[in-house]
Structure formats: structure tokens, C-alpha cells
Amino acid sequence: MAYVINDSCVMCGACAGGCPVGAISEGDAQYQIDADACIDCGACAGTCPTGAISEA
């Protein structure tokens, strides 16, 4: 199951830099995770300073 980014995202970009497969991109209001590219490693969740990333 892929990870998701919720409304607590402050658009800092830490998660995008922490994703080993480049599955995270900047959206209009927050970063977004491409569920098809996500490998469920959780690296992004560990880099998020606001805890905005969780398993779907």
C-alpha cells in the first residue's frame, strides 16, 4: 500500500529529496506521492518534519 501526504504538508520538499525512486512531486497545495511509483519503503515519512506522510 502506498504512502500518502495529508493537509499538514508545508511544502518544504524534504520528502521529495528522501524518496529513493522519485515518486514524490510538487502539487498545487502540497506534495503528492505517485502510488504506482511508490515502493512502500517509508523513507519519505522519516524525513517529513510535520508528520504529514502516512500509509494509505
Secondary structure, 3 states (H helix, E strand, C coil): CCEEECCCCCCCCHHHHHCCCCCEEECCCCEEECCCCCCCCCHHHHHCCCCCEEEC
